[in-house]
Structures are given as C-alpha cells and as structure tokens.
Amino acid sequence: MRTQSVFWSQEKLDKVTESLLKGLSYNQVAKEMSKDYPNDVFTSEKIRHLKRHGKLDIPASRNLQTGYTKKDITDTPSLGDFEMEDNIGDKYGDNIEVIGNYAILDYRGKENPKTLNELLSSCNVDTEIWKVDRYVVNKWETAMKTQDAIVHRPLFQVKAWLVRIKPIEVDFPHVVPIAPVGFKKPKIIRKPHKALKKALIIPDAQFGFRRDINTGVLDPFHDRNAIDCVLQVAEKEKPDIIIYLGDMLDLPEWSDKFLVSPEFFFTTQPAINELYWWTSEFRKHCDKFVYIEGNHELRMSKAISKNIIAAYNLKPANEPRKVQMTIPTLLALDDLGVEYLGPYPSGEFWINDNLRVSHGTIAKKGNADTVKAILSQARNSEIVGHIHRHEMAQKTVHPRKGLRTYVAYSPGTVARIEPNIVPAFSARNDWQQGFAVVSYQDGDGLFQIAPYSIHEGVTLYAGEEIKARKPILKKLKKSLNL
C-alpha cells in the first residue's frame, strides 16, 4: 500500500541530495525515488520542501530579488502557447511547470544557468507574453576528486516565477451549490432559560482532500473523529450559539500563493459537500450559528477577482442579493440559518461586551507567543483561530477605578495533525486538536472559557470520556457516497 506521508530516513535524504547535485530536476528526483521506494509517494513539492527547509546536505546562500524588468531579459519567443495540461512535463520538459497564468522555471541541465538571463534563454521565454515576478539565485561549492587533487567547483541554481502579462481564460473546477433537498430547519430542544449562557467554539477544520493520483481515493485534511467528539458535546449541551472560527475549508486548489499540485485538483466539491453535512448536524443543537470567514475561505474570492474578473460578484437574476460563487451560497448557509461574517480579516463576533471572537491575523512561531502579542495591544478579551495551537494568556491592567483582566485564547484545530496531511510550510507542525465552551452573561457581564483537548478521537468532557462514533461516520459516508 502506498502512503502519502514519507518517512525521510538518512538513506532517502542522501539519495535526494546526490540526485540534485547531479543536476536532476525536482520532478526527475521524485520519479527516481518512486522507483527506488515504490511504497511511498514522492512529488516535486516534497523534494522542493526538503531543499527549501535545509533538510538536505546542500549549503545554499539565497539571494532573493524582485522587480525584474523586461529590458534586462533576452527576447527569445516560444513559451506563449502553454495551456493548463496534465502532460506539461512530457511536452515541454521537466524544467518548466505551467498552470494557467503562472509558470515556474527551474532549469537543470549539463550546464546549469548562473544568471536569470541564462535561465530565460535556456527555456526560450517569450517576454511579450511572460514577465518575471521574482527569482532566486542559489550558489554552493562542491568538491570533486581528480587524480592530482581535490577541486572545488561552484554550482548554481536559478529559479524564476513568471506571470502572464495578459491573463488567459482559465477553466476553474466546477463547483455546484449545495441543494438542501428535503432539509427542514430542526426543532431545537431548548433548555430552561438561565441567565448564564453557553457558546461552543469550533476552530479551524481545513475541510479538504488530497487525491491519490493512481487510485483516485480522497484522503481528508479534516479529522472526522475529532469533529464527532465536538458534535457530541453540542448534543449534550444544546449551546445558545455555535461559532466556526474560520478556515473551515482549506481550498488548496484556489491558492494564488503556491503552484497547485495535481493531487488537489477537483477536490473543492467533496469538501463543500462534507462541510455542509457536518454543519447541518451541528445546526440541530443550537439557537444561533455563526461562521466567521478565515484566510482560506478568502482564497475563493481572491482567485475569482484575480483570474476571472467577469464572474466576480455575479448574482442570479431571481436572487439579486445572493452572489453565486461564494462560500455562503455554495454551503447553502441561508437555508441552514447560519450567519456568515466576513470578509477576512474584518469578520468578528462579540459573545458579550467583553469577549470578541475572530479568525485572527497574528501567527507567531513560539508557544504562547501569538496570544502574548494579542495581549500586548488588547482592549478586550479575544478568542482566535488561525494558529492551530492551544494557547492561553491573561493580563491584568489597573485603570483609575477597579481592575480589568484580559484573556487571549486559541483552541487549536479539528484538522488532522499527523505529518504531511494538511498542506503547510513544514511536514511536522506544533499543532494541537481541541475546542472550547464559553459560559457567559450578556452585556457587560462575566465569561469563563473552558478549553478542551482532543487526543486521537477522544476527549474528556463533563466527567466522562467521549469517543468518536462509528455509526455517525457510516451515516456520513452513506449520505455522501464516500
């Protein structure tokens, strides 16, 4: 059985290093590794990730430059006919990756280019069609043993990112809005009214999939077992409000920051379908439901406005208030009675006058550094997502009258946290799964944040152990034909 995650033994790292030093491209190295280790799945992105994060024994000094202008490059046309194809590598060579309006040049030949001019010349770039967005030059020394002595030879790698001067029309994946056939707004079993209310906070789930290129099997980013633990808490508590903290969808194929890997193609629809299913289950158990937009949900509107501006803000004639290609429309949130708050980063919800909830814009690497940074400028207490870590800190200030204590808290994530599952800069991330229940009073009242952790599909809540249920997962798979 082939696994998406790769355990990088020293032997594998040495093989990758040796192949790259021979001048092979990332694609070529991935193919060679797949032959040597057929039980693992190797891609050019995984090989590039090793190089970028210093996992290989290749000392490289980076010189990142931007602002390259047309007058500096050689005018040798031929790159203008690239289209969105599966066989780009076979047709144009492994040194060029092109998807739609973007291209990456990473030439590896017998004589590696030493400058940007040489790279563009080697790849025959038509500067009437393409412009250089940015490029990087890497240089390192390698030792070669001859009969007489050891000779030190400089090696170069020049890589460039291109953008079409005049964008072409790109066919986006066909995403169909959810049709909630037969769905009725659930009759909520209400608890006796109390002055103390409760809010259930559900952090980043990153609903999305990676498709196995060989089998077509979809491997989820979101953790169904963790999500079911939270659903059981909702069933027990019947909270006054449920809040999605944002980044409930990952949307990797809509990213304009990274070149999209084929294993993410056409995964938006199943992600939309499954998030809708879980949301409809949660909706049965609360009075109010809020979905705060995160930076990943923003990917869709950014991609539309950047690549197919004619589709931006397009509305059906019979529903002039509803924009068709948006997260709320695709998830049928109006039919579910879910309030969507955006756009990111302005989306926020106040649980009471003292506690604000948002997706968050600050992300620090160190433990508790993010909440410390939030507290440094706090004028109220905050609950944020975004960082996928359990963090909490408090600060007491002394105004003229009385005391005020501010809290900054992040509940973690309900996405999978195993290595190489959710697309990220690092293979292994310091992430934790969890959720929160907030007890609060309205207005200028008190609140209490109760954090809960989830470990491999198990959480401890209200004095009992809650485990993911097999029947609910069977119901999910039957409903979505998984």
VEXDREN-2710 file (C-alpha; in Angstrom, 1 decimal):
% VEXDREN-2710
k/r/px/py/pz
1/MET/0.0/0.0/0.0
2/ARG/1.4/3.4/-1.0
3/THR/1.3/6.1/1.7
4/GLN/1.1/9.8/1.2
5/SER/3.4/10.5/4.1
6/VAL/7.1/9.8/3.6
7/PHE/9.4/8.8/6.5
8/TRP/12.6/10.5/5.5
9/SER/15.4/8.2/6.6
10/GLN/19.0/9.3/6.2
11/GLU/19.4/6.9/3.2
12/LYS/16.5/8.6/1.4
13/LEU/17.8/12.1/2.2
14/ASP/21.3/11.1/0.9
15/LYS/19.8/9.8/-2.4
16/VAL/17.8/13.0/-2.9
17/THR/20.9/15.1/-2.2
18/GLU/23.0/13.0/-4.6
19/SER/20.4/13.3/-7.4
20/LEU/20.0/17.1/-7.1
21/LEU/23.8/17.6/-7.1
22/LYS/23.9/15.6/-10.4
23/GLY/21.7/18.2/-11.9
24/LEU/18.3/16.4/-11.9
25/SER/15.2/18.5/-11.6
26/TYR/12.7/18.1/-8.7
27/ASN/10.3/16.1/-10.9
28/GLN/13.1/13.8/-12.1
29/VAL/14.3/13.2/-8.5
30/ALA/10.7/12.4/-7.5
31/LYS/10.4/9.8/-10.3
32/GLU/13.7/8.2/-9.4
33/MET/12.7/8.0/-5.7
34/SER/9.3/6.4/-6.6
35/LYS/11.2/3.7/-8.5
36/ASP/13.5/3.0/-5.6
37/TYR/10.8/3.2/-2.9
38/PRO/7.5/2.1/-4.5
39/ASN/5.6/2.1/-1.2
40/ASP/6.0/5.8/-0.8
41/VAL/4.5/8.7/-2.8
42/PHE/7.2/11.3/-3.9
43/THR/6.3/14.6/-5.6
44/SER/8.3/17.5/-6.8
45/GLU/6.8/19.6/-4.0
46/LYS/8.1/17.2/-1.3
47/ILE/11.6/17.3/-2.8
48/ARG/11.5/21.1/-3.1
49/HIS/10.3/21.3/0.5
50/LEU/13.3/19.3/1.7
51/LYS/15.7/21.7/-0.1
52/ARG/13.8/24.8/1.0
53/HIS/13.9/23.9/4.7
54/GLY/17.5/22.8/4.8
55/LYS/16.9/19.1/5.2
56/LEU/19.4/18.2/2.6
57/ASP/23.2/18.5/2.8
58/ILE/23.3/21.2/0.2
59/PRO/24.6/24.5/1.7
60/ALA/22.9/27.3/-0.2
61/SER/23.1/31.1/0.1
62/ARG/19.9/32.7/-1.2
63/ASN/19.7/36.0/-2.9
64/LEU/16.1/36.8/-3.4
65/GLN/15.5/39.7/-5.8
66/THR/12.3/41.2/-7.2
67/GLY/11.4/43.9/-9.6
68/TYR/13.0/42.4/-12.7
69/THR/12.1/44.5/-15.8
70/LYS/11.7/43.5/-19.4
71/LYS/14.7/45.4/-20.7
72/ASP/17.1/43.0/-18.7
73/ILE/16.0/39.8/-20.4
74/THR/16.8/38.2/-23.7
75/ASP/13.9/38.2/-26.2
76/THR/13.6/34.6/-27.4
77/PRO/10.0/33.7/-28.1
78/SER/8.3/30.3/-27.7
79/LEU/6.7/30.0/-24.3
80/GLY/3.4/31.7/-25.3
81/ASP/1.4/28.6/-26.1
82/PHE/1.3/27.0/-22.6
83/GLU/-2.1/25.8/-21.5
84/MET/-3.4/24.0/-18.5
85/GLU/-2.4/20.4/-19.3
86/ASP/-1.6/17.2/-17.4
87/ASN/1.4/16.4/-19.6
88/ILE/3.3/19.7/-19.5
89/GLY/6.4/17.9/-18.3
90/ASP/6.3/15.5/-21.2
91/LYS/5.6/18.2/-23.8
92/TYR/7.9/21.0/-22.6
93/GLY/10.4/19.2/-20.4
94/ASP/10.8/18.9/-16.7
95/ASN/12.3/22.3/-16.2
96/ILE/9.1/24.2/-16.6
97/GLU/5.8/24.0/-14.7
98/VAL/2.9/26.0/-16.0
99/ILE/-0.7/26.2/-14.7
100/GLY/-2.9/28.8/-16.2
101/ASN/-1.4/32.3/-15.8
102/TYR/1.6/31.2/-13.8
103/ALA/4.9/29.4/-14.5
104/ILE/8.0/28.2/-12.6
105/LEU/11.3/27.9/-14.3
106/ASP/13.8/25.6/-12.6
107/TYR/16.3/24.6/-15.2
108/ARG/18.7/21.7/-14.5
109/GLY/21.0/20.6/-17.4
110/LYS/24.6/19.8/-18.1
111/GLU/25.4/23.5/-17.8
112/ASN/23.2/25.0/-15.1
113/PRO/22.4/28.7/-15.7
114/LYS/24.3/31.0/-13.5
115/THR/22.1/34.1/-14.1
116/LEU/18.5/34.9/-14.8
117/ASN/19.3/35.8/-18.4
118/GLU/20.8/32.4/-19.0
119/LEU/17.8/30.7/-17.4
120/LEU/15.3/32.6/-19.6
121/SER/17.4/31.9/-22.7
122/SER/17.6/28.1/-21.8
123/CYS/13.8/27.9/-21.5
124/ASN/13.0/30.2/-24.5
125/VAL/10.8/32.6/-22.7
126/ASP/8.7/35.0/-24.7
127/THR/8.9/38.3/-22.8
128/GLU/5.9/39.7/-24.8
129/ILE/3.8/37.1/-23.0
130/TRP/5.5/36.5/-19.7
131/LYS/7.1/38.8/-17.1
132/VAL/9.3/37.7/-14.2
133/ASP/7.5/38.2/-10.9
134/ARG/10.5/37.2/-8.8
135/TYR/13.6/34.9/-8.9
136/VAL/16.2/33.4/-6.7
137/VAL/19.9/32.5/-7.3
138/ASN/21.4/29.7/-5.3
139/LYS/25.2/29.0/-5.2
140/TRP/27.1/26.4/-3.3
141/GLU/30.5/24.7/-3.5
142/THR/31.1/21.0/-4.2
143/ALA/34.4/19.1/-4.0
144/MET/35.5/16.8/-6.9
145/LYS/38.4/14.4/-6.6
146/THR/40.8/14.2/-9.5
147/GLN/44.0/12.2/-10.0
148/ASP/46.1/15.1/-8.8
149/ALA/44.0/16.9/-6.2
150/ILE/40.6/17.8/-4.8
151/VAL/39.0/20.5/-6.9
152/HIS/36.3/22.8/-5.5
153/ARG/33.7/23.7/-8.1
154/PRO/30.8/26.2/-7.8
155/LEU/27.3/25.0/-8.6
156/PHE/24.4/27.3/-9.4
157/GLN/20.6/27.0/-9.4
158/VAL/18.5/29.8/-10.8
159/LYS/14.7/29.6/-10.3
160/ALA/12.1/32.1/-11.6
161/TRP/8.4/32.6/-11.1
162/LEU/6.6/34.0/-14.2
163/VAL/3.2/35.7/-14.6
164/ARG/1.3/36.2/-17.9
165/ILE/1.3/39.9/-19.0
166/LYS/-2.2/39.3/-20.5
167/PRO/-4.0/36.7/-18.5
168/ILE/-5.7/33.9/-20.4
169/GLU/-9.1/32.4/-19.5
170/VAL/-8.7/29.5/-17.0
171/ASP/-11.3/26.8/-16.5
172/PHE/-11.9/26.6/-12.8
173/PRO/-13.2/23.4/-11.2
174/HIS/-17.0/23.1/-11.5
175/VAL/-18.4/23.7/-8.0
176/VAL/-22.1/23.2/-7.5
177/PRO/-24.0/24.9/-4.7
178/ILE/-25.5/22.5/-2.2
179/ALA/-29.2/21.8/-2.8
180/PRO/-30.6/21.0/0.6
181/VAL/-33.3/18.7/-0.7
182/GLY/-35.7/17.7/2.0
183/PHE/-33.9/19.7/4.7
184/LYS/-36.1/21.2/7.3
185/LYS/-34.8/23.5/10.0
186/PRO/-34.5/21.3/13.0
187/LYS/-36.7/21.7/16.0
188/ILE/-34.4/22.6/18.8
189/ILE/-34.8/21.0/22.2
190/ARG/-34.4/24.1/24.4
191/LYS/-33.2/24.0/28.0
192/PRO/-34.9/26.1/30.7
193/HIS/-33.9/29.7/30.4
194/LYS/-30.9/30.7/32.6
195/ALA/-29.0/33.9/33.0
196/LEU/-25.8/32.0/32.2
197/LYS/-25.5/31.2/28.5
198/LYS/-23.1/28.9/26.6
199/ALA/-21.2/29.2/23.3
200/LEU/-19.4/26.3/21.6
201/ILE/-16.3/27.4/19.7
202/ILE/-15.1/25.1/16.9
203/PRO/-11.7/26.1/15.4
204/ASP/-10.1/25.6/12.0
205/ALA/-11.1/22.2/10.4
206/GLN/-9.5/22.7/7.0
207/PHE/-12.1/20.6/5.2
208/GLY/-10.4/19.4/2.0
209/PHE/-8.8/16.4/0.4
210/ARG/-5.7/15.1/-1.3
211/ARG/-6.5/12.8/-4.2
212/ASP/-4.3/9.7/-4.8
213/ILE/-3.2/10.2/-8.5
214/ASN/-3.1/6.4/-9.0
215/THR/-6.3/5.3/-7.3
216/GLY/-8.4/8.4/-7.1
217/VAL/-9.0/7.9/-3.4
218/LEU/-9.6/11.1/-1.4
219/ASP/-7.6/11.5/1.8
220/PRO/-9.2/14.2/4.1
221/PHE/-7.4/17.0/5.8
222/HIS/-10.1/17.4/8.4
223/ASP/-10.4/14.9/11.3
224/ARG/-13.8/13.3/11.3
225/ASN/-13.2/11.6/14.7
226/ALA/-12.3/15.0/16.3
227/ILE/-15.3/16.7/14.8
228/ASP/-17.7/14.0/16.0
229/CYS/-16.3/14.5/19.6
230/VAL/-17.3/18.2/19.3
231/LEU/-20.7/17.2/17.8
232/GLN/-21.4/15.0/20.8
233/VAL/-20.7/18.0/23.1
234/ALA/-23.2/20.0/21.1
235/GLU/-25.8/17.3/21.5
236/LYS/-25.3/17.2/25.3
237/GLU/-25.1/21.0/25.9
238/LYS/-27.5/22.4/23.4
239/PRO/-25.5/25.7/23.4
240/ASP/-27.1/29.0/22.8
241/ILE/-24.6/29.7/20.0
242/ILE/-22.1/27.7/17.9
243/ILE/-19.2/29.6/16.3
244/TYR/-17.0/28.4/13.5
245/LEU/-13.7/30.2/13.9
246/GLY/-12.8/30.3/10.2
247/ASP/-10.6/28.2/7.9
248/MET/-13.3/25.5/8.0
249/LEU/-12.4/25.0/4.3
250/ASP/-8.8/24.6/3.1
251/LEU/-9.4/25.2/-0.6
252/PRO/-5.8/24.3/-1.8
253/GLU/-6.7/24.4/-5.5
254/TRP/-7.8/28.0/-5.2
255/SER/-4.5/29.2/-3.7
256/ASP/-2.7/32.1/-5.5
257/LYS/0.3/31.8/-3.3
258/PHE/1.6/28.3/-4.3
259/LEU/1.6/26.4/-7.5
260/VAL/-1.3/23.9/-7.2
261/SER/-0.3/20.3/-7.2
262/PRO/-2.5/17.9/-9.4
263/GLU/-3.4/15.9/-6.3
264/PHE/-5.6/18.9/-5.2
265/PHE/-7.5/19.2/-8.5
266/PHE/-11.3/18.9/-8.3
267/THR/-11.4/18.5/-4.5
268/THR/-13.5/21.6/-3.7
269/GLN/-16.8/19.9/-4.4
270/PRO/-16.4/17.0/-2.0
271/ALA/-15.1/19.4/0.7
272/ILE/-18.2/21.6/0.2
273/ASN/-20.4/18.6/0.4
274/GLU/-18.9/17.2/3.6
275/LEU/-18.7/20.6/5.5
276/TYR/-22.4/21.1/4.6
277/TRP/-23.3/17.7/6.1
278/TRP/-21.5/18.4/9.4
279/THR/-22.9/21.9/9.6
280/SER/-26.4/20.6/9.2
281/GLU/-25.8/18.2/12.1
282/PHE/-24.4/20.9/14.4
283/ARG/-27.3/23.2/13.4
284/LYS/-29.8/20.9/15.1
285/HIS/-28.4/21.7/18.6
286/CYS/-28.1/25.5/18.9
287/ASP/-30.3/28.6/18.8
288/LYS/-27.8/30.7/16.8
289/PHE/-24.9/29.7/14.5
290/VAL/-22.1/32.0/13.3
291/TYR/-19.4/31.2/10.7
292/ILE/-16.5/33.7/10.7
293/GLU/-14.5/33.8/7.5
294/GLY/-10.8/32.9/7.6
295/ASN/-7.9/33.5/5.2
296/HIS/-8.5/30.1/3.5
297/GLU/-12.2/31.0/2.7
298/LEU/-10.9/34.2/1.2
299/ARG/-8.9/32.2/-1.3
300/MET/-12.0/31.7/-3.5
301/SER/-13.0/35.4/-3.9
302/LYS/-9.3/36.3/-4.4
303/ALA/-8.9/33.7/-7.2
304/ILE/-12.1/34.8/-8.9
305/SER/-11.2/38.5/-8.8
306/LYS/-7.7/37.8/-10.0
307/ASN/-8.3/35.3/-12.8
308/ILE/-12.0/35.7/-13.9
309/ILE/-13.0/39.2/-13.0
310/ALA/-16.2/38.9/-15.1
311/ALA/-17.5/36.4/-12.6
312/TYR/-16.8/38.5/-9.5
313/ASN/-20.0/39.4/-7.6
314/LEU/-22.2/37.8/-10.2
315/LYS/-25.8/37.3/-9.0
316/PRO/-28.7/35.2/-10.2
317/ALA/-31.5/37.3/-11.8
318/ASN/-34.1/35.9/-9.5
319/GLU/-32.0/36.4/-6.3
320/PRO/-30.2/39.7/-6.8
321/ARG/-29.0/39.7/-3.2
322/LYS/-27.1/36.4/-3.5
323/VAL/-23.7/36.2/-5.1
324/GLN/-23.4/32.8/-6.7
325/MET/-19.7/31.9/-6.3
326/THR/-19.3/32.5/-2.6
327/ILE/-18.8/30.3/0.4
328/PRO/-22.3/31.1/1.9
329/THR/-24.1/30.3/-1.3
330/LEU/-22.1/27.1/-2.0
331/LEU/-22.8/25.9/1.5
332/ALA/-26.4/27.0/1.5
333/LEU/-25.9/28.8/4.8
334/ASP/-29.0/30.8/4.4
335/ASP/-31.1/27.7/4.3
336/LEU/-29.3/26.3/7.3
337/GLY/-29.8/29.5/9.3
338/VAL/-26.1/30.2/9.6
339/GLU/-24.8/33.8/9.7
340/TYR/-21.6/34.3/7.7
341/LEU/-19.3/37.1/8.9
342/GLY/-16.6/38.4/6.6
343/PRO/-14.7/39.3/4.6
344/TYR/-11.5/38.3/6.3
345/PRO/-9.9/39.8/8.4
346/SER/-12.8/42.1/9.4
347/GLY/-15.2/39.3/10.3
348/GLU/-15.8/39.2/14.1
349/PHE/-18.5/38.3/16.7
350/TRP/-18.9/39.6/20.2
351/ILE/-20.1/37.0/22.7
352/ASN/-20.7/39.8/25.1
353/ASP/-19.3/43.3/25.6
354/ASN/-16.0/41.9/26.9
355/LEU/-15.2/38.9/24.7
356/ARG/-14.6/39.1/20.9
357/VAL/-14.2/36.2/18.6
358/SER/-12.4/36.3/15.2
359/HIS/-10.2/34.2/13.0
360/GLY/-7.1/36.1/13.9
361/THR/-4.3/37.7/11.9
362/ILE/-1.3/37.2/14.1
363/ALA/0.8/34.0/13.9
364/LYS/4.0/33.6/15.9
365/LYS/6.2/30.5/15.9
366/GLY/6.9/30.2/19.6
367/ASN/4.5/28.6/22.1
368/ALA/2.1/31.3/23.6
369/ASP/3.9/34.0/21.5
370/THR/0.7/34.6/19.5
371/VAL/-1.6/35.2/22.5
372/LYS/1.1/37.3/24.1
373/ALA/1.3/39.5/21.0
374/ILE/-2.5/39.9/21.1
375/LEU/-2.5/40.8/24.7
376/SER/0.2/43.5/24.2
377/GLN/-2.4/45.7/22.4
378/ALA/-5.6/44.3/23.9
379/ARG/-8.5/46.4/25.0
380/ASN/-10.8/43.5/25.4
381/SER/-10.5/39.7/25.6
382/GLU/-10.1/37.6/22.4
383/ILE/-10.7/34.1/21.1
384/VAL/-8.9/33.4/17.8
385/GLY/-8.1/30.6/15.4
386/HIS/-5.5/30.6/12.7
387/ILE/-2.5/29.1/14.5
388/HIS/-3.8/25.6/15.2
389/ARG/-2.3/25.6/18.7
390/HIS/-3.7/25.6/22.2
391/GLU/-2.6/28.9/23.7
392/MET/-3.9/31.0/26.6
393/ALA/-2.6/34.0/28.4
394/GLN/-4.0/36.7/30.7
395/LYS/-3.1/40.3/31.6
396/THR/-4.4/42.5/34.4
397/VAL/-4.4/46.2/34.0
398/HIS/-5.1/48.9/36.5
399/PRO/-7.4/51.7/35.3
400/ARG/-8.4/54.6/37.6
401/LYS/-11.2/52.5/39.1
402/GLY/-11.0/48.8/39.8
403/LEU/-9.1/46.1/37.9
404/ARG/-9.6/44.6/34.4
405/THR/-8.2/41.2/33.3
406/TYR/-8.0/40.4/29.6
407/VAL/-7.7/36.9/28.2
408/ALA/-6.3/35.8/24.8
409/TYR/-7.1/32.2/23.8
410/SER/-6.7/29.9/20.8
411/PRO/-8.5/26.5/21.0
412/GLY/-6.3/24.7/18.4
413/THR/-7.7/22.8/15.4
414/VAL/-10.0/19.9/14.4
415/ALA/-8.0/19.2/11.3
416/ARG/-5.7/16.2/11.2
417/ILE/-2.3/16.9/12.8
418/GLU/-0.2/13.9/11.5
419/PRO/2.8/14.8/9.4
420/ASN/2.3/15.7/5.7
421/ILE/-1.5/15.8/5.8
422/VAL/-2.7/19.4/5.8
423/PRO/-0.7/21.4/3.3
424/ALA/1.7/23.6/5.2
425/PHE/5.3/25.0/5.1
426/SER/6.5/22.2/7.4
427/ALA/5.9/18.5/7.4
428/ARG/5.6/18.2/11.1
429/ASN/3.8/21.1/12.9
430/ASP/3.4/22.0/16.5
431/TRP/-0.4/21.8/16.3
432/GLN/-3.0/20.6/18.9
433/GLN/-6.6/19.5/18.5
434/GLY/-9.3/21.0/20.7
435/PHE/-12.4/23.2/21.1
436/ALA/-13.8/25.4/23.8
437/VAL/-17.1/26.0/25.7
438/VAL/-17.7/29.6/26.9
439/SER/-20.1/30.3/29.7
440/TYR/-21.1/33.9/29.7
441/GLN/-23.5/36.6/30.8
442/ASP/-25.0/39.1/28.4
443/GLY/-23.9/42.7/28.1
444/ASP/-21.0/43.9/30.3
445/GLY/-21.1/40.5/32.1
446/LEU/-18.6/37.9/33.1
447/PHE/-17.4/34.9/31.0
448/GLN/-15.5/31.8/31.6
449/ILE/-13.5/30.0/28.8
450/ALA/-13.3/26.2/29.3
451/PRO/-10.7/24.7/26.9
452/TYR/-10.8/21.0/25.9
453/SER/-8.2/18.9/24.2
454/ILE/-8.8/16.0/21.7
455/HIS/-6.4/13.1/21.5
456/GLU/-6.8/10.6/18.7
457/GLY/-10.5/10.8/18.6
458/VAL/-11.1/11.0/22.4
459/THR/-11.9/13.9/24.7
460/LEU/-12.9/14.2/28.3
461/TYR/-16.0/16.3/29.0
462/ALA/-18.2/16.8/32.0
463/GLY/-16.7/13.8/33.8
464/GLU/-16.9/11.3/31.0
465/GLU/-14.9/10.0/28.1
466/ILE/-16.3/10.9/24.7
467/LYS/-15.1/8.8/21.7
468/ALA/-15.8/9.2/18.0
469/ARG/-18.8/7.0/17.0
470/LYS/-18.6/4.5/14.1
471/PRO/-22.4/4.8/13.3
472/ILE/-22.2/8.6/12.7
473/LEU/-19.2/8.1/10.3
474/LYS/-21.1/5.4/8.5
475/LYS/-24.1/7.7/8.2
476/LEU/-21.8/10.4/6.7
477/LYS/-20.2/8.1/4.2
478/LYS/-23.6/6.7/3.1
479/SER/-25.1/10.2/2.7
480/LEU/-22.1/11.5/0.6
481/ASN/-21.4/8.2/-1.2
482/LEU/-17.9/8.1/0.1
END
